[in-house]
Amino acid sequence: MLSGKKIGFLGGGNMAEALIRGLLCSKLVDAKSIIVSDVSEARLRCFRESYSLRTLEQNVDLVAHCDILILAVKPQTMRDVLREVKGSVRSDQTIISIAAGIPTAFITEELGRRARVVRVMPNTPALVLEGASAIAPSPYATPEDLETTRSIFSSVGKVVVVEESLMDAVTGLSGSGPAYVFYAMEAMREAGIELGLPFDVAHSLVVQTFLGAARMVMETGEDPRVLRQRVSSPGGTTLAGLKVLEEQEFPCILKRAIEAAARRSAELAPRPGP
């Protein structure tokens, strides 16, 4: 799928680096197939020295030299970047956007053509090749574009395909989700410390507990509800703790957090402009 194709990263932030690392580690492509442009010379130097990649200072030059263009710039700069490169974009290019809140219709409108755009919402565990990415094709994307995108993001974790109308929900759930998990880990670690555990002991136990619980769900194929019920013996310690979470409306709190993040994602969508 990716053999012989040049992949251009327009923007060299953390997510771009995660994808590059995944592509190289999985041996889907070699370093000669990847090009990066960025406004920061320090970032470009990092890519040259750490990954032996070709870098370009001009976005227009990058677009002209790639078959697959990954838009990895900040959402607030997307309009300016698209207008900068629109004259260089070709009809045979696959364009992948990982910018949060940017609809494919906005990209095609700014480029002034039926660009073959696929929108992706990855999350930060892609940095350790354990990401969760949702991909949504635009009306002009081909099945090949979709499979190309799936191949790239499968190199850094799991991939699901959704309708673009669901991308705000994805953002609230998995895009922002790692922060909710980290917050829960912080709170559990603090509780352990207050009960007398040393910091390093509490930290290790919490991290392994989250990792083990996730692997149980993945490897057993059981529903989390079933696994929760199995460890909740009548009159036992787990049930005592779960009772407090229920009294504090823990499920409702999480639902409200996810809904708030999804609403904010929708609000961040750019409006038509001159």
URSULNOR-V306856 format. One record per pair of residues at least 24 apart in sequence whose C-alpha atoms are under 7 Angstrom apart, sorted by the first residue. I is the first residue (numbers start at 0). J is the second residue. D is the distance in whole Angstrom. If there is no record, write none. Layout:
i=I j=J d=D
i=I j=J d=D
//
This chain:
i=0 j=147 d=6
i=1 j=27 d=7
i=1 j=28 d=7
i=1 j=147 d=7
i=2 j=28 d=7
i=4 j=32 d=7
i=4 j=66 d=6
i=5 j=32 d=5
i=5 j=33 d=6
i=5 j=65 d=5
i=5 j=66 d=5
i=5 j=67 d=6
i=6 j=32 d=6
i=6 j=33 d=5
i=6 j=34 d=6
i=6 j=65 d=5
i=6 j=66 d=6
i=6 j=67 d=5
i=6 j=68 d=6
i=7 j=33 d=6
i=7 j=34 d=5
i=7 j=35 d=6
i=7 j=61 d=6
i=7 j=62 d=7
i=7 j=65 d=5
i=7 j=67 d=6
i=7 j=68 d=5
i=7 j=69 d=6
i=8 j=34 d=6
i=8 j=35 d=5
i=8 j=36 d=6
i=8 j=68 d=6
i=8 j=69 d=5
i=8 j=70 d=6
i=8 j=71 d=7
i=9 j=35 d=6
i=9 j=36 d=5
i=9 j=37 d=7
i=9 j=58 d=7
i=9 j=69 d=6
i=9 j=70 d=5
i=9 j=71 d=6
i=9 j=72 d=7
i=10 j=35 d=7
i=10 j=36 d=6
i=10 j=37 d=5
i=10 j=70 d=7
i=10 j=71 d=5
i=10 j=72 d=5
i=11 j=35 d=6
i=11 j=36 d=7
i=11 j=37 d=6
i=11 j=42 d=7
i=11 j=71 d=7
i=14 j=126 d=7
i=15 j=71 d=6
i=17 j=125 d=6
i=17 j=126 d=5
i=18 j=155 d=6
i=21 j=128 d=6
i=21 j=154 d=5
i=21 j=155 d=5
i=22 j=151 d=7
i=22 j=154 d=6
i=25 j=154 d=6
i=34 j=61 d=7
i=36 j=61 d=7
i=58 j=84 d=7
i=59 j=84 d=5
i=59 j=87 d=6
i=62 j=87 d=6
i=62 j=88 d=6
i=63 j=87 d=6
i=66 j=92 d=5
i=66 j=93 d=7
i=67 j=92 d=6
i=67 j=93 d=5
i=67 j=94 d=6
i=68 j=93 d=6
i=68 j=94 d=5
i=68 j=95 d=6
i=69 j=94 d=6
i=69 j=95 d=5
i=69 j=96 d=6
i=70 j=95 d=6
i=70 j=96 d=5
i=70 j=97 d=6
i=71 j=96 d=7
i=71 j=97 d=6
i=71 j=98 d=6
i=72 j=98 d=7
i=73 j=98 d=6
i=74 j=98 d=5
i=74 j=99 d=6
i=74 j=101 d=7
i=81 j=109 d=6
i=81 j=110 d=6
i=82 j=109 d=6
i=82 j=110 d=7
i=85 j=110 d=5
i=90 j=114 d=6
i=93 j=144 d=6
i=100 j=264 d=5
i=100 j=265 d=6
i=100 j=267 d=6
i=100 j=268 d=5
i=101 j=268 d=6
i=101 j=269 d=7
i=103 j=137 d=6
i=113 j=139 d=6
i=114 j=139 d=6
i=115 j=139 d=5
i=115 j=140 d=4
i=115 j=141 d=7
i=116 j=140 d=6
i=117 j=145 d=7
i=120 j=170 d=7
i=120 j=174 d=7
i=121 j=174 d=6
i=122 j=173 d=7
i=122 j=174 d=5
i=125 j=155 d=5
i=125 j=156 d=6
i=128 j=155 d=4
i=128 j=156 d=5
i=129 j=155 d=6
i=129 j=156 d=4
i=130 j=155 d=6
i=130 j=156 d=4
i=130 j=157 d=6
i=131 j=156 d=6
i=131 j=157 d=5
i=131 j=158 d=6
i=131 j=173 d=7
i=132 j=157 d=6
i=132 j=158 d=5
i=132 j=159 d=6
i=133 j=158 d=6
i=133 j=159 d=5
i=133 j=160 d=6
i=133 j=161 d=6
i=134 j=159 d=6
i=134 j=160 d=5
i=134 j=161 d=6
i=135 j=160 d=6
i=135 j=161 d=5
i=135 j=162 d=6
i=135 j=163 d=5
i=167 j=261 d=5
i=167 j=264 d=6
i=167 j=265 d=6
i=168 j=261 d=5
i=170 j=261 d=6
i=170 j=264 d=7
i=171 j=257 d=5
i=171 j=258 d=6
i=171 j=260 d=5
i=171 j=261 d=4
i=172 j=257 d=6
//
